[in-house]
Amino acid sequence: MAVRIRLAKFGRKKHPIYRIVVMDARSPREGKYLDILGTYDPKRKELLQVYPEKVKEWVLKGTEMSHRAKAILWNHGILKEVVPEDYELKRVGDYFVFEKRERKKGGEG
């Protein structure tokens, strides 16, 4: 099962609110989700609530991340805080994944 961090829409008419959630890749936008990582208000462009420990947990498990979810978490400094320095962001198709950096072999010879 491919799991992704993406946005799920809720709120009221003319005032959308998005939950940053972990979902199965085949689920619809308002479908069932595995975990809630935070809440985002696009009108005010602010994170209403975020759980950095949950974000770190799912990122380190290798969960794919949608472009919009990555942009929101990066711009608010969440990804910079929770991702260790030995991980790098790689694009896989239309999604992003944090993978452990390969160490360069130096001094051989």
MOPAC internal coordinates of N, CA, C and O (Angstrom, degrees):
PM7 1SCF
backbone

  N    0.0000 0     0.00 0     0.00 0    0    0    0
  C    1.4590 1     0.00 0     0.00 0    1    0    0
  C    1.5243 1   108.31 1     0.00 0    2    1    0
  O    1.2310 1   120.72 1   -59.00 1    3    2    1
  N    1.3355 1   116.23 1   121.00 1    3    2    1
  C    1.4633 1   121.07 1   175.96 1    5    3    2
  C    1.5245 1   108.52 1   -79.86 1    6    5    3
  O    1.2310 1   121.12 1   -52.11 1    7    6    5
  N    1.3178 1   115.45 1   127.89 1    7    6    5
  C    1.4616 1   120.99 1  -177.45 1    9    7    6
  C    1.5287 1   108.02 1  -114.55 1   10    9    7
  O    1.2310 1   120.80 1   -42.78 1   11   10    9
  N    1.3382 1   116.07 1   137.22 1   11   10    9
  C    1.4582 1   121.06 1  -177.87 1   13   11   10
  C    1.5144 1   111.65 1  -132.50 1   14   13   11
  O    1.2310 1   121.66 1   -31.42 1   15   14   13
  N    1.3433 1   114.42 1   148.58 1   15   14   13
  C    1.4637 1   121.25 1   170.53 1   17   15   14
  C    1.5155 1   105.61 1   -92.93 1   18   17   15
  O    1.2310 1   120.39 1   -58.65 1   19   18   17
  N    1.3305 1   116.85 1   121.35 1   19   18   17
  C    1.4597 1   121.03 1  -179.12 1   21   19   18
  C    1.5170 1   110.22 1  -152.91 1   22   21   19
  O    1.2310 1   120.68 1     4.89 1   23   22   21
  N    1.3257 1   116.30 1  -175.11 1   23   22   21
  C    1.4589 1   121.11 1  -176.55 1   25   23   22
  C    1.5208 1   111.14 1   -99.86 1   26   25   23
  O    1.2310 1   120.36 1   -39.17 1   27   26   25
  N    1.3216 1   116.91 1   140.83 1   27   26   25
  C    1.4659 1   123.71 1   174.13 1   29   27   26
  C    1.5260 1   106.91 1  -120.95 1   30   29   27
  O    1.2310 1   120.54 1   -54.24 1   31   30   29
  N    1.3137 1   116.57 1   125.76 1   31   30   29
  C    1.4614 1   121.46 1  -174.62 1   33   31   30
  C    1.5260 1   111.51 1   -82.96 1   34   33   31
  O    1.2310 1   121.03 1   -43.57 1   35   34   33
  N    1.3263 1   115.63 1   136.43 1   35   34   33
  C    1.4486 1   122.66 1   168.06 1   37   35   34
  C    1.5164 1   106.54 1  -154.08 1   38   37   35
  O    1.2310 1   119.19 1     1.54 1   39   38   37
  N    1.2925 1   119.14 1  -178.46 1   39   38   37
  C    1.4586 1   121.99 1  -176.32 1   41   39   38
  C    1.5118 1   108.98 1   125.09 1   42   41   39
  O    1.2310 1   120.75 1    28.47 1   43   42   41
  N    1.3154 1   116.17 1  -151.53 1   43   42   41
  C    1.4580 1   118.68 1   179.39 1   45   43   42
  C    1.5274 1   109.78 1  -128.12 1   46   45   43
  O    1.2310 1   121.00 1    -0.79 1   47   46   45
  N    1.3022 1   115.70 1   179.21 1   47   46   45
  C    1.4527 1   121.84 1  -177.50 1   49   47   46
  C    1.5316 1   110.76 1   -58.82 1   50   49   47
  O    1.2310 1   120.67 1   -49.23 1   51   50   49
  N    1.3059 1   116.32 1   130.77 1   51   50   49
  C    1.4645 1   124.93 1   178.43 1   53   51   50
  C    1.5315 1   113.89 1    64.32 1   54   53   51
  O    1.2310 1   120.12 1  -169.07 1   55   54   53
  N    1.3275 1   117.38 1    10.93 1   55   54   53
  C    1.4620 1   121.03 1   174.60 1   57   55   54
  C    1.5319 1   108.97 1  -144.03 1   58   57   55
  O    1.2310 1   120.95 1  -101.11 1   59   58   57
  N    1.3311 1   115.79 1    78.89 1   59   58   57
  C    1.4668 1   118.37 1  -178.25 1   61   59   58
  C    1.5228 1   111.36 1   -72.88 1   62   61   59
  O    1.2310 1   120.99 1   -33.06 1   63   62   61
  N    1.2947 1   115.72 1   146.94 1   63   62   61
  C    1.4587 1   124.14 1   171.83 1   65   63   62
  C    1.5271 1   104.70 1  -129.62 1   66   65   63
  O    1.2310 1   120.45 1   -39.80 1   67   66   65
  N    1.3090 1   116.74 1   140.20 1   67   66   65
  C    1.4598 1   120.50 1  -179.66 1   69   67   66
  C    1.5146 1   110.10 1  -116.50 1   70   69   67
  O    1.2310 1   120.99 1   -42.59 1   71   70   69
  N    1.3195 1   115.72 1   137.41 1   71   70   69
  C    1.4535 1   121.62 1   170.10 1   73   71   70
  C    1.5194 1   106.69 1   -94.55 1   74   73   71
  O    1.2310 1   120.57 1   -42.90 1   75   74   73
  N    1.3110 1   116.51 1   137.10 1   75   74   73
  C    1.4541 1   120.92 1   172.10 1   77   75   74
  C    1.5196 1   104.96 1   -90.04 1   78   77   75
  O    1.2310 1   120.94 1   -67.13 1   79   78   77
  N    1.3321 1   115.81 1   112.87 1   79   78   77
  C    1.4573 1   120.71 1  -170.54 1   81   79   78
  C    1.5206 1   111.81 1  -128.34 1   82   81   79
  O    1.2310 1   121.25 1   -15.62 1   83   82   81
  N    1.3206 1   115.21 1   164.38 1   83   82   81
  C    1.4597 1   123.10 1   171.85 1   85   83   82
  C    1.5194 1   106.01 1  -104.59 1   86   85   83
  O    1.2310 1   120.82 1   -58.49 1   87   86   85
  N    1.3518 1   116.03 1   121.51 1   87   86   85
  C    1.4641 1   121.31 1  -176.45 1   89   87   86
  C    1.5200 1   110.58 1  -133.88 1   90   89   87
  O    1.2310 1   121.49 1   -19.48 1   91   90   89
  N    1.3211 1   114.76 1   160.52 1   91   90   89
  C    1.4490 1   120.64 1   168.45 1   93   91   90
  C    1.5320 1   106.93 1   -66.37 1   94   93   91
  O    1.2310 1   119.97 1   -38.42 1   95   94   93
  N    1.3056 1   117.66 1   141.58 1   95   94   93
  C    1.4654 1   122.34 1  -176.03 1   97   95   94
  C    1.5338 1   112.66 1   -61.18 1   98   97   95
  O    1.2310 1   120.26 1   154.17 1   99   98   97
  N    1.3179 1   117.12 1   -25.83 1   99   98   97
  C    1.4725 1   119.93 1  -177.24 1  101   99   98
  C    1.5193 1   113.53 1   -89.73 1  102  101   99
  O    1.2310 1   119.92 1   176.59 1  103  102  101
  N    1.3242 1   117.76 1    -3.41 1  103  102  101
  C    1.4643 1   121.37 1  -178.20 1  105  103  102
  C    1.5228 1   111.46 1   -73.97 1  106  105  103
  O    1.2310 1   119.87 1   -32.58 1  107  106  105
  N    1.3314 1   117.86 1   147.42 1  107  106  105
  C    1.4688 1   119.87 1   174.10 1  109  107  106
  C    1.5289 1   110.98 1   -70.95 1  110  109  107
  O    1.2310 1   120.42 1   -10.21 1  111  110  109
  N    1.3236 1   116.81 1   169.79 1  111  110  109
  C    1.4626 1   121.50 1  -174.52 1  113  111  110
  C    1.5296 1   112.81 1   -56.64 1  114  113  111
  O    1.2310 1   119.84 1   138.93 1  115  114  113
  N    1.3198 1   117.91 1   -41.07 1  115  114  113
  C    1.4611 1   120.73 1   179.27 1  117  115  114
  C    1.5227 1   112.13 1  -100.08 1  118  117  115
  O    1.2310 1   120.12 1  -157.91 1  119  118  117
  N    1.3268 1   117.38 1    22.09 1  119  118  117
  C    1.4548 1   121.33 1  -177.61 1  121  119  118
  C    1.5127 1   113.40 1   -77.59 1  122  121  119
  O    1.2310 1   121.28 1     9.82 1  123  122  121
  N    1.3328 1   115.16 1  -170.18 1  123  122  121
  C    1.4642 1   120.84 1  -178.91 1  125  123  122
  C    1.5155 1   109.76 1   -70.85 1  126  125  123
  O    1.2310 1   121.16 1   -37.27 1  127  126  125
  N    1.3199 1   115.39 1   142.73 1  127  126  125
  C    1.4538 1   119.83 1   178.52 1  129  127  126
  C    1.5192 1   109.86 1  -124.27 1  130  129  127
  O    1.2310 1   121.57 1   -22.01 1  131  130  129
  N    1.3271 1   114.60 1   157.99 1  131  130  129
  C    1.4578 1   120.93 1  -177.57 1  133  131  130
  C    1.5257 1   112.22 1   -86.66 1  134  133  131
  O    1.2310 1   120.71 1   144.83 1  135  134  133
  N    1.3423 1   116.26 1   -35.17 1  135  134  133
  C    1.4558 1   120.13 1  -175.90 1  137  135  134
  C    1.5266 1   109.47 1  -158.35 1  138  137  135
  O    1.2310 1   120.35 1   -31.21 1  139  138  137
  N    1.3262 1   116.93 1   148.79 1  139  138  137
  C    1.4659 1   122.29 1   175.75 1  141  139  138
  C    1.5231 1   107.78 1  -102.17 1  142  141  139
  O    1.2310 1   120.66 1   -54.33 1  143  142  141
  N    1.3429 1   116.34 1   125.67 1  143  142  141
  C    1.4573 1   121.08 1  -179.53 1  145  143  142
  C    1.5178 1   112.66 1  -100.18 1  146  145  143
  O    1.2310 1   120.41 1   159.19 1  147  146  145
  N    1.3290 1   116.81 1   -20.81 1  147  146  145
  C    1.4572 1   119.43 1  -179.33 1  149  147  146
  C    1.5164 1   111.46 1   173.32 1  150  149  147
  O    1.2310 1   120.99 1     1.78 1  151  150  149
  N    1.3398 1   115.72 1  -178.22 1  151  150  149
  C    1.4594 1   123.23 1  -179.10 1  153  151  150
  C    1.5217 1   108.28 1  -133.95 1  154  153  151
  O    1.2310 1   120.47 1   -43.08 1  155  154  153
  N    1.3494 1   116.71 1   136.92 1  155  154  153
  C    1.4628 1   122.30 1  -176.10 1  157  155  154
  C    1.5207 1   110.35 1  -129.55 1  158  157  155
  O    1.2310 1   120.73 1   -45.29 1  159  158  157
  N    1.3465 1   116.22 1   134.71 1  159  158  157
  C    1.4607 1   122.63 1   176.43 1  161  159  158
  C    1.5291 1   108.38 1  -107.24 1  162  161  159
  O    1.2310 1   119.59 1   -71.81 1  163  162  161
  N    1.3501 1   118.39 1   108.19 1  163  162  161
  C    1.4669 1   120.10 1  -177.31 1  165  163  162
  C    1.5238 1   113.89 1   -72.25 1  166  165  163
  O    1.2310 1   119.37 1   156.41 1  167  166  165
  N    1.3306 1   118.80 1   -23.59 1  167  166  165
  C    1.4603 1   120.97 1   178.71 1  169  167  166
  C    1.5288 1   111.07 1   -68.11 1  170  169  167
  O    1.2310 1   120.70 1   135.98 1  171  170  169
  N    1.3388 1   116.27 1   -44.02 1  171  170  169
  C    1.4717 1   120.73 1   179.17 1  173  171  170
  C    1.5201 1   112.13 1   -93.08 1  174  173  171
  O    1.2310 1   120.75 1   173.80 1  175  174  173
  N    1.3456 1   116.18 1    -6.20 1  175  174  173
  C    1.4601 1   123.11 1  -178.44 1  177  175  174
  C    1.5328 1   112.37 1    52.97 1  178  177  175
  O    1.2310 1   121.40 1  -129.61 1  179  178  177
  N    1.3136 1   114.92 1    50.39 1  179  178  177
  C    1.4686 1   118.90 1   178.84 1  181  179  178
  C    1.5218 1   110.98 1  -140.38 1  182  181  179
  O    1.2310 1   121.72 1   -30.04 1  183  182  181
  N    1.3270 1   114.31 1   149.96 1  183  182  181
  C    1.4542 1   120.94 1   173.07 1  185  183  182
  C    1.5105 1   107.72 1   -80.28 1  186  185  183
  O    1.2310 1   120.51 1   -58.02 1  187  186  185
  N    1.3250 1   116.64 1   121.98 1  187  186  185
  C    1.4549 1   120.48 1   179.43 1  189  187  186
  C    1.5179 1   110.83 1   -80.83 1  190  189  187
  O    1.2310 1   121.12 1   146.87 1  191  190  189
  N    1.3332 1   115.46 1   -33.13 1  191  190  189
  C    1.4553 1   120.51 1  -176.85 1  193  191  190
  C    1.5198 1   107.52 1  -158.51 1  194  193  191
  O    1.2310 1   120.07 1   -38.87 1  195  194  193
  N    1.3101 1   117.46 1   141.13 1  195  194  193
  C    1.4616 1   120.69 1   176.41 1  197  195  194
  C    1.5246 1   109.00 1  -150.08 1  198  197  195
  O    1.2310 1   121.05 1   -33.69 1  199  198  197
  N    1.3192 1   115.59 1   146.31 1  199  198  197
  C    1.4613 1   122.95 1   179.02 1  201  199  198
  C    1.5336 1   108.28 1  -115.14 1  202  201  199
  O    1.2310 1   119.67 1   -89.27 1  203  202  201
  N    1.3423 1   118.23 1    90.73 1  203  202  201
  C    1.4680 1   120.76 1  -176.31 1  205  203  202
  C    1.5259 1   113.89 1   -58.72 1  206  205  203
  O    1.2310 1   120.07 1   145.28 1  207  206  205
  N    1.3317 1   117.46 1   -34.72 1  207  206  205
  C    1.4677 1   119.63 1  -179.19 1  209  207  206
  C    1.5279 1   111.00 1   -66.54 1  210  209  207
  O    1.2310 1   120.15 1   144.58 1  211  210  209
  N    1.3394 1   117.32 1   -35.42 1  211  210  209
  C    1.4660 1   120.52 1   177.31 1  213  211  210
  C    1.5212 1   110.37 1   -71.89 1  214  213  211
  O    1.2310 1   120.19 1   141.24 1  215  214  213
  N    1.3336 1   117.25 1   -38.76 1  215  214  213
  C    1.4679 1   120.71 1   178.05 1  217  215  214
  C    1.5220 1   109.13 1   -60.75 1  218  217  215
  O    1.2310 1   120.39 1   133.77 1  219  218  217
  N    1.3233 1   116.87 1   -46.23 1  219  218  217
  C    1.4641 1   120.88 1  -179.79 1  221  219  218
  C    1.5189 1   111.05 1   -61.81 1  222  221  219
  O    1.2310 1   120.68 1   135.73 1  223  222  221
  N    1.3266 1   116.31 1   -44.27 1  223  222  221
  C    1.4631 1   121.14 1  -179.94 1  225  223  222
  C    1.5275 1   111.44 1   -56.41 1  226  225  223
  O    1.2310 1   120.21 1   131.26 1  227  226  225
  N    1.3362 1   117.20 1   -48.74 1  227  226  225
  C    1.4637 1   120.97 1  -177.13 1  229  227  226
  C    1.5242 1   112.63 1   -73.61 1  230  229  227
  O    1.2310 1   119.97 1   144.44 1  231  230  229
  N    1.3151 1   117.65 1   -35.56 1  231  230  229
  C    1.4651 1   120.45 1   178.67 1  233  231  230
  C    1.5232 1   109.99 1   -65.13 1  234  233  231
  O    1.2310 1   120.00 1   137.49 1  235  234  233
  N    1.3212 1   117.60 1   -42.51 1  235  234  233
  C    1.4617 1   120.91 1  -179.37 1  237  235  234
  C    1.5254 1   112.74 1   -71.15 1  238  237  235
  O    1.2310 1   120.25 1   161.59 1  239  238  237
  N    1.3206 1   117.14 1   -18.41 1  239  238  237
  C    1.4671 1   120.35 1   174.71 1  241  239  238
  C    1.5235 1   111.75 1   -78.57 1  242  241  239
  O    1.2310 1   120.20 1   171.15 1  243  242  241
  N    1.3413 1   117.23 1    -8.85 1  243  242  241
  C    1.4648 1   120.72 1   178.28 1  245  243  242
  C    1.5139 1   113.64 1    91.28 1  246  245  243
  O    1.2310 1   119.93 1  -156.00 1  247  246  245
  N    1.3177 1   117.74 1    24.00 1  247  246  245
  C    1.4582 1   122.19 1   179.96 1  249  247  246
  C    1.5219 1   110.37 1   -69.34 1  250  249  247
  O    1.2310 1   120.42 1   -44.67 1  251  250  249
  N    1.3384 1   116.80 1   135.33 1  251  250  249
  C    1.4597 1   121.01 1   175.30 1  253  251  250
  C    1.5236 1   108.94 1   -69.86 1  254  253  251
  O    1.2310 1   120.69 1   -27.40 1  255  254  253
  N    1.3364 1   116.29 1   152.60 1  255  254  253
  C    1.4592 1   121.09 1  -177.29 1  257  255  254
  C    1.5244 1   109.26 1  -130.81 1  258  257  255
  O    1.2310 1   120.65 1   -47.67 1  259  258  257
  N    1.3357 1   116.37 1   132.33 1  259  258  257
  C    1.4642 1   119.71 1   178.30 1  261  259  258
  C    1.5231 1   109.85 1   -69.31 1  262  261  259
  O    1.2310 1   120.98 1   -21.25 1  263  262  261
  N    1.3292 1   115.73 1   158.75 1  263  262  261
  C    1.4590 1   121.27 1  -178.70 1  265  263  262
  C    1.5308 1   111.05 1   -59.02 1  266  265  263
  O    1.2310 1   119.95 1   134.95 1  267  266  265
  N    1.3213 1   117.71 1   -45.05 1  267  266  265
  C    1.4686 1   121.47 1  -176.65 1  269  267  266
  C    1.5329 1   111.16 1   -67.31 1  270  269  267
  O    1.2310 1   120.23 1   136.85 1  271  270  269
  N    1.3296 1   117.16 1   -43.15 1  271  270  269
  C    1.4682 1   119.98 1   178.58 1  273  271  270
  C    1.5239 1   110.47 1   -63.80 1  274  273  271
  O    1.2310 1   120.21 1   138.75 1  275  274  273
  N    1.3285 1   117.21 1   -41.25 1  275  274  273
  C    1.4662 1   120.93 1   177.91 1  277  275  274
  C    1.5253 1   110.65 1   -61.77 1  278  277  275
  O    1.2310 1   120.49 1   135.10 1  279  278  277
  N    1.3296 1   116.68 1   -44.90 1  279  278  277
  C    1.4625 1   121.12 1  -178.49 1  281  279  278
  C    1.5330 1   111.01 1   -61.81 1  282  281  279
  O    1.2310 1   120.30 1   136.16 1  283  282  281
  N    1.3172 1   117.04 1   -43.84 1  283  282  281
  C    1.4671 1   121.03 1  -179.43 1  285  283  282
  C    1.5259 1   110.68 1   -63.71 1  286  285  283
  O    1.2310 1   120.43 1   131.29 1  287  286  285
  N    1.3354 1   116.78 1   -48.71 1  287  286  285
  C    1.4605 1   120.23 1  -178.00 1  289  287  286
  C    1.5334 1   111.72 1   -68.48 1  290  289  287
  O    1.2310 1   119.97 1   145.44 1  291  290  289
  N    1.3304 1   117.66 1   -34.56 1  291  290  289
  C    1.4647 1   121.25 1   179.92 1  293  291  290
  C    1.5276 1   110.50 1   -70.88 1  294  293  291
  O    1.2310 1   120.13 1   133.86 1  295  294  293
  N    1.3397 1   117.35 1   -46.14 1  295  294  293
  C    1.4613 1   121.34 1  -177.77 1  297  295  294
  C    1.5216 1   112.91 1   -64.57 1  298  297  295
  O    1.2310 1   120.14 1   152.34 1  299  298  297
  N    1.3177 1   117.34 1   -27.66 1  299  298  297
  C    1.4652 1   120.77 1   178.50 1  301  299  298
  C    1.5274 1   111.98 1   -93.56 1  302  301  299
  O    1.2310 1   120.07 1  -174.29 1  303  302  301
  N    1.3254 1   117.46 1     5.71 1  303  302  301
  C    1.4599 1   122.25 1   173.59 1  305  303  302
  C    1.5125 1   115.88 1    79.45 1  306  305  303
  O    1.2310 1   119.90 1  -171.17 1  307  306  305
  N    1.3263 1   117.80 1     8.83 1  307  306  305
  C    1.4689 1   120.26 1  -177.00 1  309  307  306
  C    1.5299 1   110.84 1   -71.74 1  310  309  307
  O    1.2310 1   120.01 1   133.30 1  311  310  309
  N    1.3289 1   117.59 1   -46.70 1  311  310  309
  C    1.4602 1   120.39 1  -177.98 1  313  311  310
  C    1.5239 1   111.40 1   -66.12 1  314  313  311
  O    1.2310 1   120.38 1   145.14 1  315  314  313
  N    1.3157 1   116.88 1   -34.86 1  315  314  313
  C    1.4723 1   119.95 1   179.11 1  317  315  314
  C    1.5204 1   110.80 1   -63.72 1  318  317  315
  O    1.2310 1   120.40 1   147.33 1  319  318  317
  N    1.3289 1   116.84 1   -32.67 1  319  318  317
  C    1.4695 1   121.57 1  -178.60 1  321  319  318
  C    1.5283 1   112.63 1   -78.23 1  322  321  319
  O    1.2310 1   120.27 1   138.91 1  323  322  321
  N    1.3286 1   117.10 1   -41.09 1  323  322  321
  C    1.4651 1   119.57 1  -167.82 1  325  323  322
  C    1.5251 1   114.79 1   -93.65 1  326  325  323
  O    1.2310 1   119.62 1   159.15 1  327  326  325
  N    1.3249 1   118.33 1   -20.85 1  327  326  325
  C    1.4597 1   119.74 1  -176.20 1  329  327  326
  C    1.5248 1   109.67 1   -89.65 1  330  329  327
  O    1.2310 1   119.74 1   -53.96 1  331  330  329
  N    1.3258 1   118.10 1   126.04 1  331  330  329
  C    1.4677 1   120.93 1   179.32 1  333  331  330
  C    1.5358 1   111.73 1   -62.57 1  334  333  331
  O    1.2310 1   121.02 1   -21.96 1  335  334  333
  N    1.3287 1   115.66 1   158.04 1  335  334  333
  C    1.4563 1   120.44 1  -176.69 1  337  335  334
  C    1.5235 1   113.49 1   -67.26 1  338  337  335
  O    1.2310 1   119.79 1   156.19 1  339  338  337
  N    1.3307 1   118.01 1   -23.81 1  339  338  337
  C    1.4604 1   119.52 1  -178.48 1  341  339  338
  C    1.5377 1   112.83 1   -85.66 1  342  341  339
  O    1.2310 1   120.27 1  -166.86 1  343  342  341
  N    1.3256 1   117.09 1    13.14 1  343  342  341
  C    1.4630 1   122.22 1   174.70 1  345  343  342
  C    1.5191 1   109.30 1  -111.48 1  346  345  343
  O    1.2310 1   120.65 1   -31.50 1  347  346  345
  N    1.3337 1   116.37 1   148.50 1  347  346  345
  C    1.4497 1   120.85 1   176.97 1  349  347  346
  C    1.5286 1   109.67 1  -131.28 1  350  349  347
  O    1.2310 1   121.33 1   -24.95 1  351  350  349
  N    1.3239 1   115.06 1   155.05 1  351  350  349
  C    1.4604 1   121.68 1  -178.31 1  353  351  350
  C    1.5167 1   109.07 1   -88.49 1  354  353  351
  O    1.2310 1   120.35 1   -55.32 1  355  354  353
  N    1.3335 1   116.93 1   124.68 1  355  354  353
  C    1.4589 1   121.47 1   178.57 1  357  355  354
  C    1.5220 1   108.65 1  -122.51 1  358  357  355
  O    1.2310 1   121.20 1   -37.52 1  359  358  357
  N    1.3220 1   115.32 1   142.48 1  359  358  357
  C    1.4506 1   120.88 1   177.62 1  361  359  358
  C    1.5220 1   108.53 1   -90.38 1  362  361  359
  O    1.2310 1   120.71 1   -51.69 1  363  362  361
  N    1.3269 1   116.25 1   128.31 1  363  362  361
  C    1.4585 1   122.56 1   177.92 1  365  363  362
  C    1.5222 1   106.95 1  -123.76 1  366  365  363
  O    1.2310 1   120.46 1   -81.60 1  367  366  365
  N    1.3263 1   116.73 1    98.40 1  367  366  365
  C    1.4601 1   120.62 1  -174.93 1  369  367  366
  C    1.5167 1   109.75 1    66.94 1  370  369  367
  O    1.2310 1   120.28 1    55.96 1  371  370  369
  N    1.3201 1   117.07 1  -124.04 1  371  370  369
  C    1.4614 1   121.98 1   179.67 1  373  371  370
  C    1.5212 1   112.42 1   -92.75 1  374  373  371
  O    1.2310 1   119.98 1  -177.62 1  375  374  373
  N    1.3243 1   117.64 1     2.38 1  375  374  373
  C    1.4584 1   121.14 1  -173.76 1  377  375  374
  C    1.5186 1   111.31 1  -121.93 1  378  377  375
  O    1.2310 1   120.43 1   -11.15 1  379  378  377
  N    1.3306 1   116.78 1   168.85 1  379  378  377
  C    1.4590 1   122.99 1  -178.54 1  381  379  378
  C    1.5190 1   109.93 1  -118.72 1  382  381  379
  O    1.2310 1   121.06 1   -34.88 1  383  382  381
  N    1.3331 1   115.58 1   145.12 1  383  382  381
  C    1.4582 1   122.23 1   179.54 1  385  383  382
  C    1.5267 1   108.03 1  -137.45 1  386  385  383
  O    1.2310 1   120.24 1   -40.83 1  387  386  385
  N    1.3238 1   117.15 1   139.17 1  387  386  385
  C    1.4528 1   121.25 1   173.03 1  389  387  386
  C    1.5152 1   107.73 1   -91.22 1  390  389  387
  O    1.2310 1   120.80 1   -54.31 1  391  390  389
  N    1.3324 1   116.07 1   125.69 1  391  390  389
  C    1.4574 1   121.75 1   179.08 1  393  391  390
  C    1.5151 1   109.51 1  -125.81 1  394  393  391
  O    1.2310 1   121.32 1   -27.52 1  395  394  393
  N    1.3150 1   115.08 1   152.48 1  395  394  393
  C    1.4567 1   120.19 1   179.38 1  397  395  394
  C    1.5270 1   109.26 1   -69.20 1  398  397  395
  O    1.2310 1   120.86 1   -45.89 1  399  398  397
  N    1.3375 1   115.97 1   134.11 1  399  398  397
  C    1.4642 1   120.52 1   179.45 1  401  399  398
  C    1.5158 1   110.60 1   -67.98 1  402  401  399
  O    1.2310 1   121.50 1   -35.99 1  403  402  401
  N    1.3180 1   114.73 1   144.01 1  403  402  401
  C    1.4628 1   119.45 1   174.23 1  405  403  402
  C    1.5107 1   107.74 1   -82.69 1  406  405  403
  O    1.2310 1   121.11 1   -45.66 1  407  406  405
  N    1.3071 1   115.48 1   134.34 1  407  406  405
  C    1.4681 1   119.64 1   179.21 1  409  407  406
  C    1.5208 1   109.02 1   -76.52 1  410  409  407
  O    1.2310 1   120.97 1   -42.70 1  411  410  409
  N    1.3129 1   115.76 1   137.30 1  411  410  409
  C    1.4654 1   120.85 1   177.39 1  413  411  410
  C    1.5141 1   108.13 1   -79.50 1  414  413  411
  O    1.2310 1   121.98 1   -47.48 1  415  414  413
  N    1.3177 1   113.81 1   132.52 1  415  414  413
  C    1.4638 1   119.17 1   179.39 1  417  415  414
  C    1.5154 1   108.03 1   -83.79 1  418  417  415
  O    1.2310 1   120.69 1   -66.74 1  419  418  417
  N    1.2913 1   116.28 1   113.26 1  419  418  417
  C    1.4609 1   121.15 1  -179.58 1  421  419  418
  C    1.5124 1   110.48 1  -120.09 1  422  421  419
  O    1.2310 1   121.23 1   -27.48 1  423  422  421
  N    1.3252 1   115.25 1   152.52 1  423  422  421
  C    1.4416 1   119.91 1   174.89 1  425  423  422
  C    1.5140 1   114.34 1    84.09 1  426  425  423
  O    1.2310 1   119.74 1  -170.85 1  427  426  425
  N    1.3419 1   118.10 1     9.15 1  427  426  425
  C    1.4536 1   119.56 1   178.25 1  429  427  426
  C    1.5233 1   108.95 1   -82.23 1  430  429  427
  O    1.2310 1   120.17 1   -39.03 1  431  430  429
  N    1.3110 1   117.28 1   140.97 1  431  430  429
  C    1.4560 1   118.18 1   172.98 1  433  431  430
  C    1.4216 1   117.10 1   126.64 1  434  433  431
  O    1.2310 1   120.10 1   180.00 1  435  434  433

